[in-house]
């Protein structure tokens, strides 16, 4: 049985779907996460969603998407999915740790670009994430972004197909979802806008005391106050991603081609080269240098 190849270390999380455990592979010594999904009492729809997550993950290979190792259905009625372990935890808790202290713009944009690259990869494969939120964005030990939880992702027949199931997390759901209108990848762009807004302000873009008020705020399309501590370029990109009309939102591809974003990427790459140069001469690099080398991979 494949499970015997793993040594249990600790529980990571638990939900109605099952549980997540941190394990170590007995042969390669690496740490992984095993997601155990209880399919015993699952409806055919839930079972299909769980199997789809495993199937989808096995096909995806991108530096900013949680790595898949293997999956299997056990005799105990559970579906086991083994994935890469992200030591840095999720972005939601990372932002909470800031305790109100804003992140440097370079850090916000660096994470923004990595999430956007993961989304672009999915959209090019005609896959909608449909549940993008800071709790589903993970970090490695070196602060590299890994987008995960593709359990409710949907493969579109083509990029013009529209999904119409009401699904996702309320804080990040687009107006068209609440208006019962069909939606496409522009709904993921809205969720990305909500995530970047959260990175820049440490607050939800749309918040309310109850579900009805939240839905009203999102449908109303009134933008929240924009971040004041960042460049007008970044603020404008956030504003366009949170356009009420999906047609007015940019595609992820066009976001990554924006002159401001392209300039930021070039700065990251220059800093990485400088870091490698100082590392090779055994000089400790300054701690503000972004230690990444995959931004354009």
LINWO-V610654 format. One record per backbone hydrogen bond with DSSP energy under -0.5 kcal/mol. CO is the residue of the C=O (numbers start at 1). NH is the residue of the N-H. E is the energy in kcal/mol with one decimal. If there is no record, write none. Layout:
co=CO nh=NH e=E
co=CO nh=NH e=E
This chain:
co=1 nh=4 e=-1.6
co=2 nh=5 e=-1.8
co=3 nh=6 e=-1.9
co=5 nh=26 e=-3.1
co=6 nh=8 e=-0.6
co=7 nh=24 e=-2.3
co=10 nh=22 e=-3.3
co=13 nh=20 e=-3.0
co=15 nh=18 e=-0.9
co=17 nh=38 e=-2.7
co=18 nh=15 e=-2.8
co=19 nh=36 e=-3.4
co=20 nh=12 e=-3.2
co=20 nh=13 e=-1.7
co=21 nh=34 e=-2.9
co=22 nh=9 e=-2.8
co=22 nh=10 e=-1.4
co=23 nh=32 e=-2.5
co=24 nh=7 e=-3.2
co=25 nh=29 e=-1.6
co=30 nh=25 e=-2.8
co=31 nh=85 e=-0.8
co=32 nh=23 e=-2.8
co=33 nh=35 e=-0.6
co=33 nh=83 e=-3.0
co=34 nh=21 e=-2.5
co=34 nh=36 e=-0.6
co=35 nh=37 e=-0.7
co=35 nh=81 e=-2.2
co=36 nh=19 e=-1.7
co=36 nh=38 e=-0.6
co=37 nh=39 e=-0.8
co=37 nh=79 e=-2.8
co=39 nh=42 e=-0.7
co=43 nh=47 e=-2.7
co=44 nh=48 e=-2.2
co=45 nh=49 e=-2.1
co=46 nh=50 e=-2.3
co=47 nh=51 e=-2.5
co=48 nh=52 e=-2.2
co=49 nh=53 e=-1.9
co=50 nh=54 e=-1.7
co=51 nh=55 e=-2.4
co=52 nh=56 e=-3.2
co=53 nh=57 e=-2.7
co=54 nh=58 e=-1.8
co=55 nh=59 e=-0.7
co=56 nh=59 e=-1.3
co=56 nh=60 e=-0.8
co=57 nh=60 e=-1.0
co=62 nh=65 e=-1.9
co=64 nh=147 e=-3.3
co=67 nh=84 e=-2.7
co=70 nh=82 e=-3.3
co=72 nh=74 e=-0.6
co=72 nh=80 e=-3.1
co=74 nh=77 e=-1.5
co=77 nh=39 e=-1.9
co=78 nh=74 e=-2.9
co=78 nh=80 e=-0.6
co=79 nh=37 e=-3.0
co=80 nh=72 e=-2.0
co=81 nh=35 e=-3.1
co=81 nh=83 e=-0.5
co=82 nh=69 e=-3.1
co=82 nh=70 e=-1.0
co=83 nh=33 e=-2.9
co=85 nh=87 e=-0.8
co=86 nh=89 e=-1.6
co=89 nh=139 e=-2.4
co=90 nh=94 e=-1.8
co=91 nh=95 e=-2.4
co=92 nh=96 e=-1.7
co=93 nh=97 e=-1.9
co=95 nh=98 e=-1.1
co=96 nh=99 e=-1.8
co=98 nh=101 e=-2.1
co=100 nh=102 e=-0.7
co=104 nh=107 e=-0.7
co=104 nh=108 e=-2.0
co=105 nh=109 e=-2.8
co=106 nh=110 e=-2.0
co=107 nh=111 e=-2.3
co=108 nh=112 e=-2.5
co=109 nh=113 e=-2.9
co=110 nh=114 e=-1.7
co=111 nh=115 e=-2.4
co=112 nh=116 e=-2.6
co=113 nh=117 e=-2.4
co=114 nh=118 e=-1.8
co=115 nh=119 e=-2.4
co=116 nh=120 e=-2.8
co=117 nh=121 e=-2.0
co=118 nh=122 e=-2.0
co=119 nh=123 e=-3.3
co=120 nh=124 e=-2.4
co=121 nh=125 e=-0.8
co=122 nh=125 e=-0.8
co=122 nh=127 e=-2.4
co=123 nh=126 e=-1.7
co=126 nh=156 e=-4.7
co=128 nh=154 e=-1.8
co=133 nh=136 e=-1.8
co=134 nh=91 e=-0.9
co=134 nh=92 e=-1.4
co=134 nh=137 e=-0.9
co=136 nh=138 e=-0.5
co=136 nh=148 e=-2.8
co=137 nh=91 e=-3.1
co=138 nh=146 e=-2.6
co=139 nh=88 e=-2.0
co=140 nh=143 e=-1.8
co=144 nh=140 e=-1.9
co=146 nh=138 e=-3.1
co=147 nh=66 e=-2.3
co=150 nh=153 e=-1.8
co=154 nh=128 e=-2.8
co=154 nh=156 e=-0.6
co=158 nh=161 e=-1.8
co=163 nh=183 e=-2.8
co=165 nh=167 e=-0.9
co=169 nh=172 e=-1.9
co=169 nh=173 e=-0.5
co=170 nh=173 e=-1.3
co=174 nh=177 e=-0.9
co=174 nh=178 e=-1.3
co=175 nh=179 e=-1.6
co=176 nh=181 e=-2.9
co=177 nh=180 e=-1.5
co=183 nh=163 e=-2.4
co=184 nh=187 e=-2.1
co=185 nh=188 e=-0.6
co=185 nh=189 e=-1.4
co=186 nh=190 e=-1.7
co=187 nh=191 e=-1.9
co=188 nh=192 e=-2.5
co=189 nh=193 e=-2.5
co=190 nh=194 e=-2.2
co=191 nh=195 e=-2.2
co=192 nh=196 e=-2.7
co=193 nh=197 e=-2.4
co=194 nh=198 e=-2.0
co=195 nh=199 e=-2.0
co=196 nh=200 e=-2.0
co=197 nh=201 e=-1.9
co=198 nh=202 e=-2.4
co=199 nh=103 e=-0.5
co=210 nh=214 e=-2.1
co=211 nh=215 e=-2.9
co=212 nh=216 e=-2.3
co=213 nh=217 e=-2.3
co=214 nh=218 e=-2.3
co=215 nh=219 e=-2.8
co=216 nh=220 e=-2.7
co=217 nh=221 e=-1.0
co=217 nh=222 e=-0.7
co=218 nh=221 e=-0.5
co=221 nh=223 e=-0.6
co=231 nh=235 e=-2.1
co=232 nh=236 e=-2.4
co=233 nh=237 e=-1.9
co=234 nh=238 e=-2.3
co=235 nh=239 e=-2.5
co=236 nh=240 e=-2.3
co=237 nh=241 e=-2.0
co=238 nh=242 e=-1.5
co=240 nh=243 e=-1.4
co=244 nh=246 e=-0.6
co=245 nh=248 e=-1.9
co=245 nh=249 e=-0.5
co=246 nh=249 e=-1.1
co=251 nh=255 e=-1.8
co=252 nh=256 e=-2.1
co=253 nh=257 e=-0.8
co=255 nh=258 e=-1.4
co=258 nh=262 e=-3.0
co=259 nh=263 e=-2.2
co=260 nh=264 e=-2.1
co=261 nh=265 e=-2.5
co=262 nh=266 e=-2.0
co=263 nh=267 e=-1.9
co=264 nh=268 e=-2.2
co=265 nh=269 e=-2.4
co=266 nh=270 e=-2.2
co=267 nh=271 e=-2.4
co=268 nh=272 e=-2.4
co=269 nh=273 e=-2.2
co=270 nh=274 e=-2.4
co=271 nh=275 e=-2.4
co=272 nh=276 e=-2.4
co=273 nh=277 e=-2.2
co=274 nh=278 e=-2.5
co=275 nh=279 e=-2.5
co=276 nh=280 e=-2.3
co=277 nh=281 e=-1.1
co=278 nh=283 e=-2.8
co=279 nh=282 e=-1.6
co=286 nh=289 e=-1.7
co=290 nh=292 e=-1.5
co=294 nh=297 e=-1.7
